[in-house]
Amino acid sequence: MKLFKAASAIALACSSSALMAQTIDIQITNLTHAQHFTPRLVVAHDNTVDAFEPGVEATSALAWLAEAGVIDDAQNADSSGQNFEALLGPTDTDNTTNTWHRFGGLVPPSMSVSYPFDTMDKPYLSILSMLIPTNDAFVGLDSIKIPTTPGTYTYMLHAYDAGTELNDELNSTRTDIVEQGGTPLGGYGAPGVAGVGASPVPLGVGGTGVAVKVGFAQDGTAIGANEVVDGTDGPVHIHRNVLGDTSLTDGASDLQSTEHRWLNPVARVTITIPAP
């Protein structure tokens, strides 16, 4: 399934021939009012690679990205064997089926970032980034065919729910809820930034336990007095948006409903194919 997209090609006068894309320019614009985008995973690939698929349960690699913004071991060593680096291979190399790069830094609301990307002649492009503060929301471009004619192409991106964590929207500074085993949620005192929990375990559909997360603390099934473990809400689907409320310390959510809600699309991606 491909994303709904608004694509327009502005042909350059110097050439109308079809050329394989090599180094292209990618611009990502955050269209939300109060969500940030984590470092972006950008993948050029063939038709055997599928970073995510709506209607299909998320991989552990997608769970790490959507729940924690983790793409590779350099971001979180505890995700070894579970992240996109393990799935796709070494970065910035031709891995036969794909080539990928993590573009770092947060993208604040209403801001744009641009960078060149060498596709190594792979025909498809996917882009993923976590939305914070959320439990497991991510913005995604799903396997679009990379244009070959020089020009500028625009795609509007939706927010997806990875379905690997229930959307409790609880801030990591809450002390009235603890992780399984009695470990307080703790946190860094910033909305949507969870602290280090008990020993991290592999994430994924059906997984239990806790891990270092950037977003919200886990929610799900109460297993004791104020204890929770991860629940799931899969498969991958269009995000239903945050619930929110007007209190930062109690209630059903610790998100301000007047600030953090959004409407799709949440991002605009502009790809520029240069003239030869």
C-alpha positions as CSV (number, residue, x, y, z in Angstrom):
1,M,0.0,0.0,0.0
2,K,1.4,3.4,-1.0
3,L,0.8,6.6,0.8
4,F,-1.6,9.2,-0.5
5,K,0.7,11.6,-2.2
6,A,0.5,14.8,-4.2
7,A,3.3,14.5,-6.7
8,S,4.1,17.2,-9.3
9,A,7.1,17.1,-11.7
10,I,8.6,20.4,-12.8
11,A,10.6,19.3,-15.9
12,L,13.9,21.1,-16.4
13,A,14.4,22.5,-19.8
14,C,17.9,21.0,-20.2
15,S,16.7,17.4,-20.4
16,S,13.5,15.3,-20.8
17,S,15.2,11.9,-20.8
18,A,14.6,9.3,-18.1
19,L,17.7,9.0,-15.9
20,M,18.3,6.8,-12.9
21,A,18.5,8.8,-9.8
22,Q,21.9,9.0,-8.1
23,T,22.4,11.8,-5.6
24,I,19.1,13.5,-4.9
25,D,18.1,16.3,-2.6
26,I,15.5,15.5,0.1
27,Q,13.7,18.2,2.1
28,I,11.4,17.2,5.0
29,T,9.0,19.8,6.5
30,N,7.2,19.3,9.9
31,L,3.6,20.4,9.4
32,T,2.5,19.9,13.0
33,H,2.0,22.5,15.7
34,A,3.7,20.8,18.6
35,Q,5.3,17.5,17.6
36,H,9.0,17.0,16.9
37,F,10.5,14.5,14.4
38,T,13.4,12.4,15.7
39,P,16.4,11.6,13.5
40,R,15.2,10.3,10.1
41,L,15.8,6.9,8.6
42,V,16.1,7.3,4.8
43,V,16.4,4.2,2.7
44,A,16.9,3.7,-1.0
45,H,16.0,0.0,-1.8
46,D,14.8,-2.5,-4.2
47,N,11.4,-4.3,-4.1
48,T,12.5,-6.9,-1.6
49,V,12.8,-4.3,1.3
50,D,9.7,-3.1,3.1
51,A,10.4,-0.8,6.1
52,F,6.8,-0.8,7.1
53,E,3.4,-1.9,5.8
54,P,0.0,-0.6,7.0
55,G,-2.2,-3.5,8.1
56,V,0.8,-5.7,9.0
57,E,2.3,-6.2,12.4
58,A,5.4,-4.1,13.1
59,T,8.9,-5.6,13.1
60,S,11.1,-5.2,16.2
61,A,13.1,-2.6,14.2
62,L,10.0,-0.5,13.5
63,A,9.0,-0.8,17.2
64,W,12.4,0.6,18.3
65,L,12.1,3.5,15.9
66,A,8.4,4.3,16.7
67,E,8.8,3.9,20.5
68,A,12.3,5.2,21.0
69,G,13.5,6.9,17.9
70,V,16.2,4.3,17.6
71,I,17.6,3.4,14.2
72,D,21.1,2.0,15.0
73,D,23.3,0.8,17.8
74,A,25.0,4.2,18.0
75,Q,21.7,5.5,19.5
76,N,21.0,2.7,21.9
77,A,23.3,-0.3,22.4
78,D,20.5,-2.2,24.1
79,S,18.6,-2.4,20.8
80,S,21.4,-4.5,19.2
81,G,19.8,-7.1,16.9
82,Q,16.5,-5.3,17.0
83,N,17.0,-2.1,15.0
84,F,17.2,-1.1,11.4
85,E,20.9,-1.3,11.3
86,A,20.6,-5.0,12.1
87,L,17.8,-5.3,9.5
88,L,19.4,-3.3,6.7
89,G,23.2,-3.8,7.2
90,P,26.0,-1.2,7.5
91,T,25.0,2.4,6.8
92,D,26.3,4.4,3.8
93,T,27.2,1.3,1.8
94,D,25.6,-0.6,-1.1
95,N,24.0,-3.5,0.7
96,T,22.8,-5.1,-2.6
97,T,19.2,-4.6,-1.7
98,N,19.4,-1.2,-0.1
99,T,21.5,1.8,1.1
100,W,20.5,3.9,4.0
101,H,21.4,6.8,6.3
102,R,20.4,8.2,9.6
103,F,20.0,12.0,9.4
104,G,20.3,13.3,13.0
105,G,18.8,16.2,14.9
106,L,15.2,17.0,15.8
107,V,12.9,18.7,13.3
108,P,10.8,21.2,15.3
109,P,7.3,22.1,14.3
110,S,6.9,24.2,11.2
111,M,10.6,23.7,10.3
112,S,12.3,22.1,7.3
113,V,15.6,20.3,6.9
114,S,17.4,19.3,3.6
115,Y,20.2,17.1,2.7
116,P,21.7,15.2,-0.3
117,F,21.2,11.4,-0.4
118,D,23.1,9.0,-2.6
119,T,20.5,6.4,-3.8
120,M,23.2,4.2,-5.4
121,D,20.7,3.6,-8.2
122,K,18.2,1.8,-6.0
123,P,14.7,2.4,-7.4
124,Y,12.5,2.9,-4.3
125,L,12.7,5.3,-1.3
126,S,11.3,5.0,2.2
127,I,11.6,7.6,5.1
128,L,10.6,7.1,8.7
129,S,10.8,9.3,11.9
130,M,9.2,9.1,15.3
131,L,6.8,11.8,16.5
132,I,7.5,13.1,20.0
133,P,5.8,13.2,22.4
134,T,3.8,10.1,21.5
135,N,3.9,6.5,22.6
136,D,4.7,4.9,19.2
137,A,3.6,7.3,16.4
138,F,5.8,7.7,13.4
139,V,5.7,9.6,10.1
140,G,6.4,7.4,7.1
141,L,7.0,7.4,3.3
142,D,6.3,3.9,2.1
143,S,8.4,2.6,-0.8
144,I,7.7,5.3,-3.4
145,K,9.3,4.9,-6.8
146,I,12.2,7.4,-7.1
147,P,11.5,9.7,-10.1
148,T,14.0,9.5,-12.9
149,T,13.1,12.6,-14.8
150,P,14.9,15.7,-13.4
151,G,12.5,17.9,-11.5
152,T,10.9,18.5,-8.1
153,Y,8.4,16.1,-6.6
154,T,6.3,16.6,-3.5
155,Y,4.7,14.0,-1.2
156,M,2.4,14.5,1.8
157,L,3.0,12.1,4.6
158,H,0.6,10.7,7.3
159,A,1.3,9.7,10.9
160,Y,1.1,6.0,11.6
161,D,0.7,4.0,14.8
162,A,3.2,1.2,15.1
163,G,0.7,-0.7,17.3
164,T,3.5,-2.0,19.5
165,E,2.6,0.1,22.6
166,L,-0.8,1.2,23.9
167,N,-1.3,4.9,23.7
168,D,-1.4,5.8,27.4
169,E,0.1,9.3,26.9
170,L,1.5,9.3,30.4
171,N,4.5,11.5,31.1
172,S,7.7,9.8,32.3
173,T,7.8,12.0,35.4
174,R,4.7,10.4,36.9
175,T,5.5,8.7,40.2
176,D,2.1,7.1,40.8
177,I,2.8,4.3,38.2
178,V,5.7,1.8,38.2
179,E,7.1,-0.7,35.8
180,Q,6.7,-4.4,36.3
181,G,8.9,-5.3,39.3
182,G,8.4,-2.0,41.0
183,T,10.8,0.3,39.2
184,P,9.5,3.9,39.1
185,L,9.0,5.4,35.7
186,G,11.3,8.3,36.6
187,G,12.4,10.3,33.6
188,Y,14.1,13.5,32.6
189,G,11.3,15.9,33.5
190,A,10.5,16.7,29.9
191,P,7.3,15.8,28.2
192,G,7.6,12.7,26.2
193,V,11.0,11.6,27.4
194,A,10.9,8.4,29.4
195,G,13.7,7.3,31.7
196,V,15.7,4.1,32.0
197,G,13.5,1.3,33.2
198,A,14.3,-2.2,34.3
199,S,16.5,-4.4,32.2
200,P,15.5,-3.7,28.6
201,V,14.2,-6.6,26.6
202,P,13.5,-7.0,22.8
203,L,10.5,-5.0,21.7
204,G,7.9,-6.2,19.2
205,V,4.4,-7.3,18.9
206,G,3.6,-9.6,21.9
207,G,6.7,-8.6,23.8
208,T,6.6,-7.9,27.5
209,G,8.8,-5.9,29.8
210,V,10.2,-2.4,29.4
211,A,13.0,-0.7,27.6
212,V,14.6,2.8,27.3
213,K,12.1,4.8,25.4
214,V,11.8,8.3,24.1
215,G,8.2,9.1,24.0
216,F,5.8,8.0,26.8
217,A,6.2,5.3,29.4
218,Q,4.6,2.0,28.6
219,D,1.0,1.3,29.3
220,G,-1.2,-1.6,29.0
221,T,-2.3,-4.2,31.5
222,A,-2.3,-3.6,35.2
223,I,-0.5,-6.5,36.9
224,G,-0.5,-5.2,40.5
225,A,-0.9,-2.0,42.5
226,N,-0.1,0.7,40.0
227,E,2.1,-1.6,38.0
228,V,1.9,-1.8,34.2
229,V,3.5,-3.7,31.3
230,D,3.5,-3.0,27.6
231,G,0.4,-3.7,25.7
232,T,0.0,-3.7,21.9
233,D,-2.4,-2.0,19.5
234,G,-1.3,-3.5,16.2
235,P,-1.1,-3.9,13.3
236,V,0.4,-0.8,11.8
237,H,-2.4,1.7,11.1
238,I,-3.1,5.4,10.5
239,H,-2.7,7.1,13.9
240,R,-6.0,8.1,15.6
241,N,-4.3,11.2,17.0
242,V,-3.6,11.9,20.7
243,L,-6.4,12.1,23.2
244,G,-4.9,14.7,25.4
245,D,-6.5,16.6,28.3
246,T,-5.9,19.9,30.1
247,S,-3.8,18.5,33.0
248,L,-0.1,17.7,33.0
249,T,-0.2,15.8,36.3
250,D,-3.3,13.6,36.3
251,G,-6.2,12.5,34.2
252,A,-6.3,10.1,31.2
253,S,-3.4,11.9,29.4
254,D,-0.4,14.1,30.2
255,L,-0.6,15.8,26.8
256,Q,-2.2,19.2,26.4
257,S,-5.1,18.6,24.0
258,T,-4.9,22.2,22.8
259,E,-1.2,21.8,21.9
260,H,-0.3,18.3,20.7
261,R,-3.1,17.2,18.6
262,W,-2.6,17.1,14.8
263,L,-4.4,16.4,11.6
264,N,-2.9,14.4,8.7
265,P,-0.8,15.0,6.7
266,V,1.9,15.7,9.3
267,A,4.9,16.1,6.9
268,R,5.8,17.2,3.4
269,V,8.7,15.6,1.6
270,T,10.2,17.4,-1.4
271,I,12.6,15.4,-3.6
272,T,14.7,17.2,-6.2
273,I,16.2,15.1,-9.0
274,P,19.1,17.1,-10.5
275,A,19.8,17.6,-14.2
276,P,22.8,15.6,-15.5
